[in-house]
Amino acid sequence: MRKRLLCLILALLLPCAALADYTMAGYDDSSTNRDWNTNLFFRRMEEKTGVHFTYRQYTKAAEWQKAKAGMQPGDADLPDVLFKADLRDEECIQLLDSGVLIDLKPYISQYCPNLYALMQNNPEIEEAITLPDGRIAALPSVCEQPVQNCVWLNKEWLNALGLQMPATADELTEVLRAFKQRDPNRNGKSDEIPLAFLGAFDLKFLGHAFGLTANDYNVREVDGQAQFVPLQPAFRPFVEWLRALFSEGLLDPQGFVTSDSLRLVQKDTETKRYGGMITTLPTTFLPSSWAGDYAVLPPMQYEGETVYRSFIGPVIRGTFAVTSACKDVAAVLSWVDQFYTEEVYILSSVGAENVDYVIDGDGTWRMTSATQNNSFFSAEALLSSGSSYPCYASEEFQRRYHDHTVAQLSDEIETVCAVARRPFPYFTLTEEQSARIAPLQSAIGRLVDESIGRWVTGETAISDESFAAFEQQLKDAGLDEFMAFWQNILEERNK
């Protein structure tokens, strides 16, 4: 009897003894309405893994930045891990060098088999998260189909007007003219907006029709050389084409002064006025019921080749790190490695099967009525809003959502993702390098965007003189130093 009683006591005590306890600090903005201490996902992960965290959640960006800057090795309150860490490149280097963070490179193959397999299948992941000296400060968020800026065209209008999806800049011009002139919304008014955009940033995504792609610094890499795209021979014909489109009313006349909130269409009973748009999804400012009316324009060819800029790319860096305070690196890495499985990704972004969502007989899934009627469900049970977190965002499950529009939009975006590439390789800047390039980028980037706007709207004539003045202004703003900086980044990376 005494032996049985002892076994019962031990059985009751074992779960408590086996529960590993760590501290987690990170950032989830107050706008998410999420409290990590009560969030159901974290509780479910604790039940699944036996790993418990004491949470130190920051809800204001400035406070989280200050907390990271103040971390020192050996501090009594240094957390074990940083989650939703939002670590910038220079922070990774600084925190590694100071001894706050540990280098994860030696541990990944052994304790993160799921992430390691992803890295083996896609070398871009390891390239993205590895610092120039070979260390890895933080783990990433990986997305099979990342956010991508695309050109969306109204396929209902194309069909109604007997038009094919354009394949070149000239063909796109003809389609936009038809949208403008042939009343595709059939209301007897000339109220169509052939192509909507937001500023020079969106217009640059049309540059692929002239073989032009660039990163946010207007730079690309060609055969190991850094090139400034606005000074390439094809840039002027590209700008002249945009000017022609704008002068004919084929581009939104408000494109340089509007925003998504200003052009938002709230009711699906309103007249459809947009023939096309440059955006990530039509639903950024159109009703969700209209999303199926639009199709992605496949990247257009230029001189027989197809190029397109990858907007964000599949890897978001700096989401999870381990500090020198952690006494069991293997345990916390084994815990976070599960985030790189479809099972935990679904748990973090949709919830638990037969509780938050159900799978129907045809293999599609839908949210339960309880979750659909709970406006705080994302905050209470998921992680997918707010700062990026470590995960492998698989598309296969999302495509099986019961509303087939989701799969349709994914298929459309894939036509761009399949050819989209980074114009410039992944790079990591030190704090000193960031401080050096920031003022140059501010001046040069603004000059480029303002010049595009003035040329396209006709405020500045497109001429030899205006382009010569543009080039001189770039030089005066420090373009030579700017390009020498990026060439050096390339050469250091290749070493």
Protein Blocks (a to p, Z undefined) as FASTA:
>chain_A
ZZmmmmmmmmmmmmmmmmccddddddddfklopafklomklmmmmmmnopacdddddfbf
klmmmmmmmpcghiaklcfbdchklpafklmmmmmmnomaccfklmmmmmmmmlmmmmmm
mmmlmmmmpcfkopafbdcdddfbacdddddddfklmmmnopacdfbfklmmmmmmmmmm
nopnonopafbcfbacehjklmmmmmmmnopacdfkopaceehiacdfklgfklmmmmmm
mmmmmmnopacfklmmgcfklmpcfbfkbccfbfbdcdfblklmpcfklmmmpccddddd
eehiacdddfkopadghkbccdfkbmblmlmmmmmmmmmpfklmmmmmnopehklpccdf
kopacddfklmmmmklmmmmmmkgcjdddddddfklmmmpfblklmmmmmmmmmmmmmgc
cfbdcddddfklmmmmmmmmmmmmmmmmmmmmmmmnomaccdfklmmmmmmmmmmnopmm
mmmmmmmmmmmmmZZ
